[in-house]
Each structure stands twice: as structure tokens, then as C-alpha cells.
Amino acid sequence: MERDYLSRNRGAWSEWAADFIPPGERSWASDEPTWGVWGVPEAELHVLPDDLEGLDAIELGCGTAYVSAWLARRGAKPVGIDLTPNQLATAKRLQEEHGLSFPLHEGNAEELPFPDESFDLAISEYGASIWADPYLWIPEASRVLRPGGRLIFLVNGTLATLTSNDNGDASTDTLQQDYFGMHRFEWPGWPSVEFHLGYGDMIRLLRSNGFEIEDLIEVRPPENAKHFMEEDPDSVSLEWSRRWPCEEIWKAVKRPL
């Protein structure tokens, strides 16, 4: 039987998918990767490995699969997997429009349909990284990565999560949520379920699954940054994001045997 939050998140994203078509189209059309809600350029953050040529990659919770498109243009061989048929339909259409072809699978990152040690890179930007249980998807990412493979994932900043209140106000100026026990978050009025861990829990989880942490990038947008949804009153403000990190990017390497 499917876990409750997977069904809920599929249903939520089936409703939200249409709203994410325009930003997905813009990201597919851009040769330069940009990250997070403020679109900070790859040239500034250095998220991706310097050389992607020939690497087998998997995007966990790919949505419209623009990250996979960026990887493919740099010589990688990506595979995308996502829970939501609507999102995958958009990804397939954009593949055809941009002349890029790579496999897309409907499924969840907690139970990947791939053999052990199939990939050199696993990546997630607001995909499995927050919509799947890290105690399930991170072990799966480790399983399908080869020794020396990299795991890269972007999530909400810990401070952004802790300062969001139950009224739906994103990132206030005061602590609103408990830090100890961070894991499953169900915001009142939202149909979805998110997962966020504190720093210590995330470090221990990564290390217990064979990873060495390479970097933790605390994203700070430039002064003139524009939100990727253009008008999003439920999102964190640029002023807040310039003072505190609203997003974090974890980079880890699977230890050789």
C-alpha cells in the first residue's frame, strides 16, 4: 500500500502542475542553469561537477525535467523520475520542442526501479529532496550511486522552515517551529506533506548511508533577483532572503568501498 504522503503529494502536484509550466518552459530555454526560487546562476554557486561528459545521472522528483535538460546539454546521460503524470507530460512536450531525448519514469525516489550502482550523479531541486522521506530516499540514492558518485540536492533553508508559521506566512522574523524533532511538516490548509531535517540529523543520515559531505551552499540571491514564479505572495521575500538563507544546497560524495 502506498504511503499516505506520496498519494497526497501526487494529488497536490496534479493540481499545481499547470502553474509550473511557464517557469519550466523558461528554464528549458535557458542554457545557463539557475538555482532555487531566486534563479541564482550556476556560475555563482558552482553546484554541478565541472565535467559532466558521459556521466549517468538521475533527477529525483524531476517535475518538468529542466535540470535533466541542463545535464544533457553538458554531455551527461540523465534519467528523470517523478510521481506526477501531469509534470511528466510537460517534460515530454519540452523534450520534443527542444530536440532532447532522455528517459522519463513515473515513480517515486523512495523505491527506484534501477539496479545498484547505476549512476554517477543523483540530483534533486525541490523534488524528492522535500517531497519524499529523507530516511527512505537518501538510502535509495546511495544504493543506485556508484562509489565516488555525487549526491546534490536543494532544499528550503532550515531557518526559512523554522520561521514559517502555521498561518501560512513564509519566513517571519521569529522562530515559529521546533528545531528538535524536525522531519514531517504538514502546513494547515495545504494538501501536501513536506520533509525537512535539522543539520545534525541530515549530517548523520548522509554519513550513515556512505556519504562524505563536500559542501553546504547557503544560497543568497543578488539584490535585483526576481522570484521564479514572478508573483508569489506565499513565498519568502527577497529582503528576507538577502538577510538569511531561504535555500540550502547539499553536496555529498559516496565513499569508495
C-alpha positions as CSV (number, residue, x, y, z in Angstrom):
1,M,0.0,0.0,0.0
2,E,1.4,3.4,-1.0
3,R,2.5,5.7,1.9
4,D,-0.1,8.4,2.6
5,Y,2.1,11.4,1.8
6,L,3.0,10.1,-1.6
7,S,-0.6,9.9,-2.6
8,R,-1.2,13.4,-1.1
9,N,1.8,14.9,-2.9
10,R,0.8,13.4,-6.2
11,G,-2.6,14.8,-5.8
12,A,-1.3,18.3,-4.9
13,W,1.2,18.4,-7.7
14,S,-1.5,17.2,-10.2
15,E,-3.3,20.5,-9.3
16,W,-0.2,22.7,-9.2
17,A,1.4,21.3,-12.4
18,A,-0.2,23.9,-14.7
19,D,1.2,26.8,-12.6
20,F,4.7,25.4,-13.1
21,I,4.6,25.1,-16.9
22,P,5.8,28.8,-17.6
23,P,8.8,28.6,-15.2
24,G,9.6,25.1,-16.6
25,E,9.5,26.5,-20.2
26,R,11.8,29.4,-19.2
27,S,14.3,27.0,-17.5
28,W,14.3,24.6,-20.5
29,A,15.0,27.6,-22.8
30,S,18.0,28.7,-20.7
31,D,21.4,27.3,-21.4
32,E,22.8,28.6,-18.1
33,P,21.5,26.7,-15.1
34,T,19.9,28.8,-12.4
35,W,19.0,27.5,-8.9
36,G,16.2,28.0,-6.5
37,V,13.3,30.4,-6.3
38,W,15.6,33.4,-7.0
39,G,17.3,31.9,-10.0
40,V,20.9,32.3,-8.8
41,P,23.3,31.4,-11.7
42,E,25.4,28.3,-11.7
43,A,28.4,30.5,-12.4
44,E,28.0,32.0,-8.9
45,L,27.0,28.9,-6.9
46,H,29.1,26.1,-8.7
47,V,26.5,23.4,-7.9
48,L,27.4,21.0,-10.7
49,P,30.6,19.0,-11.2
50,D,33.0,20.7,-13.6
51,D,32.9,17.8,-16.1
52,L,29.6,16.0,-16.8
53,E,30.5,14.4,-20.1
54,G,29.4,10.8,-20.2
55,L,28.1,10.7,-16.6
56,D,25.0,8.6,-15.8
57,A,22.7,10.9,-13.9
58,I,19.3,10.6,-12.2
59,E,17.0,13.5,-11.3
60,L,14.9,12.6,-8.3
61,G,11.4,14.2,-8.5
62,C,12.2,15.8,-11.9
63,G,9.0,17.7,-12.4
64,T,9.3,19.3,-15.9
65,A,12.9,17.9,-16.0
66,Y,14.7,21.2,-16.8
67,V,17.6,20.1,-14.6
68,S,18.0,16.9,-16.6
69,A,17.9,19.1,-19.8
70,W,20.8,21.2,-18.4
71,L,22.7,18.0,-17.6
72,A,22.1,16.5,-21.1
73,R,23.4,19.7,-22.8
74,R,26.6,19.3,-20.9
75,G,27.1,15.7,-22.0
76,A,25.6,13.8,-19.2
77,K,23.1,10.9,-19.7
78,P,20.2,11.8,-17.5
79,V,17.1,9.9,-16.4
80,G,14.2,11.6,-14.7
81,I,11.7,10.2,-12.3
82,D,8.6,11.8,-10.9
83,L,5.3,10.9,-9.1
84,T,3.1,13.2,-11.2
85,P,1.9,12.3,-14.8
86,N,1.0,15.9,-15.5
87,Q,4.5,17.1,-14.8
88,L,6.0,14.3,-16.9
89,A,3.7,15.2,-19.8
90,T,5.1,18.7,-19.8
91,A,8.6,17.3,-19.6
92,K,7.9,15.1,-22.7
93,R,6.5,18.0,-24.6
94,L,9.5,20.2,-23.9
95,Q,11.8,17.4,-24.9
96,E,10.2,17.3,-28.3
97,E,10.3,21.1,-28.6
98,H,14.0,21.4,-27.7
99,G,15.2,18.2,-29.5
100,L,16.4,16.5,-26.4
101,S,15.7,12.9,-25.5
102,F,16.3,11.1,-22.3
103,P,14.2,8.5,-20.3
104,L,11.4,9.7,-18.0
105,H,9.8,7.4,-15.5
106,E,6.7,7.7,-13.4
107,G,7.6,6.6,-9.9
108,N,9.0,7.7,-6.5
109,A,12.5,8.2,-5.3
110,E,12.0,6.0,-2.3
111,E,11.8,2.9,-4.5
112,L,13.8,3.4,-7.6
113,P,13.4,0.9,-10.4
114,F,17.2,0.7,-11.1
115,P,19.9,-1.7,-10.2
116,D,22.6,-1.0,-7.6
117,E,25.4,1.3,-8.7
118,S,23.7,2.6,-11.9
119,F,24.6,6.3,-11.7
120,D,27.4,8.7,-11.2
121,L,25.2,11.6,-10.1
122,A,21.9,11.9,-8.3
123,I,20.3,15.4,-8.1
124,S,17.1,17.0,-6.8
125,E,16.0,20.6,-6.8
126,Y,12.8,20.8,-4.7
127,G,11.8,17.3,-5.9
128,A,12.4,14.2,-3.8
129,S,14.6,16.5,-1.6
130,I,11.5,17.9,0.2
131,W,8.5,15.8,-1.0
132,A,9.9,12.3,-0.1
133,D,11.0,11.0,3.3
134,P,14.8,11.5,3.5
135,Y,15.1,8.4,5.7
136,L,13.9,6.5,2.6
137,W,15.1,8.4,-0.5
138,I,18.6,9.1,0.7
139,P,19.4,5.4,1.2
140,E,17.9,4.7,-2.2
141,A,20.1,7.4,-3.8
142,S,23.1,5.8,-2.1
143,R,22.1,2.4,-3.4
144,V,21.9,3.5,-7.1
145,L,25.1,5.6,-7.0
146,R,28.5,4.2,-7.8
147,P,31.3,4.6,-5.4
148,G,32.7,8.1,-5.9
149,G,29.3,9.2,-7.2
150,R,27.8,12.6,-6.2
151,L,24.5,13.5,-4.5
152,I,23.3,17.1,-4.9
153,F,20.1,18.4,-3.5
154,L,18.4,21.8,-2.9
155,V,16.0,22.3,-0.1
156,N,14.3,25.0,1.9
157,G,16.7,26.7,4.3
158,T,16.4,25.4,7.9
159,L,15.9,29.0,9.1
160,A,13.2,29.5,6.5
161,T,11.3,26.4,7.7
162,L,11.7,27.3,11.4
163,T,10.4,30.9,10.9
164,S,7.4,29.9,8.8
165,N,4.2,29.9,10.9
166,D,1.0,27.8,10.8
167,N,-1.0,30.6,9.3
168,G,0.9,30.1,6.0
169,D,3.2,33.1,6.4
170,A,6.6,32.2,4.9
171,S,9.7,33.1,6.8
172,T,8.8,35.6,9.5
173,D,11.4,37.3,11.7
174,T,10.9,35.0,14.7
175,L,11.2,31.3,15.3
176,Q,7.8,29.6,14.9
177,Q,8.6,25.8,14.7
178,D,10.5,23.4,16.9
179,Y,14.0,22.5,15.7
180,F,14.3,19.3,17.7
181,G,12.3,16.6,16.0
182,M,12.2,18.2,12.6
183,H,11.0,15.7,10.0
184,R,7.5,15.7,8.6
185,F,5.7,19.0,8.1
186,E,2.0,19.4,7.3
187,W,1.1,23.1,6.9
188,P,-2.5,24.0,7.7
189,G,-4.6,24.5,4.6
190,W,-2.0,22.8,2.3
191,P,-2.8,19.4,0.8
192,S,0.9,18.3,0.6
193,V,3.4,16.9,3.0
194,E,7.0,18.2,3.2
195,F,10.1,16.8,4.9
196,H,12.8,18.9,6.5
197,L,15.7,17.8,8.8
198,G,17.9,19.7,11.1
199,Y,21.6,20.0,10.4
200,G,22.7,17.3,12.8
201,D,20.1,14.8,11.7
202,M,21.0,15.4,8.0
203,I,24.7,15.0,8.6
204,R,24.2,11.8,10.4
205,L,21.8,10.4,7.8
206,L,24.2,11.2,5.0
207,R,27.2,9.7,6.7
208,S,25.3,6.6,7.8
209,N,24.5,6.0,4.1
210,G,28.1,6.1,3.0
211,F,28.4,9.8,2.0
212,E,31.0,12.4,2.8
213,I,29.7,15.9,2.8
214,E,31.5,18.0,0.2
215,D,29.8,21.3,0.7
216,L,26.7,23.1,2.0
217,I,25.8,26.1,-0.1
218,E,23.7,28.7,1.7
219,V,22.0,30.5,-1.2
220,R,22.0,34.3,-1.1
221,P,20.2,35.9,-4.0
222,P,21.6,39.1,-5.7
223,E,19.9,42.4,-4.9
224,N,18.0,42.5,-8.2
225,A,16.8,38.9,-8.1
226,K,13.3,38.1,-9.3
227,H,11.2,35.2,-7.9
228,F,10.8,32.4,-10.5
229,M,7.0,32.5,-10.1
230,E,7.1,36.3,-10.5
231,E,4.2,37.0,-8.2
232,D,4.1,34.6,-5.2
233,P,2.7,36.1,-2.0
234,D,3.1,32.8,-0.2
235,S,6.9,32.8,-0.8
236,V,9.7,34.2,1.2
237,S,10.6,37.8,0.3
238,L,13.8,38.9,-1.4
239,E,14.6,41.2,1.6
240,W,14.4,38.2,4.0
241,S,16.4,36.0,1.6
242,R,19.2,38.6,1.5
243,R,19.5,38.5,5.3
244,W,19.1,34.8,5.9
245,P,19.4,31.7,3.7
246,C,16.0,30.7,2.4
247,E,17.6,27.8,0.5
248,E,20.4,25.3,1.1
249,I,22.2,23.0,-1.4
250,W,23.9,19.9,0.0
251,K,26.7,18.3,-1.9
252,A,28.0,14.8,-0.9
253,V,30.2,12.1,-2.4
254,K,29.6,8.4,-1.9
255,R,32.7,6.9,-0.2
256,P,34.6,4.3,-2.3
257,L,34.4,0.8,-0.9
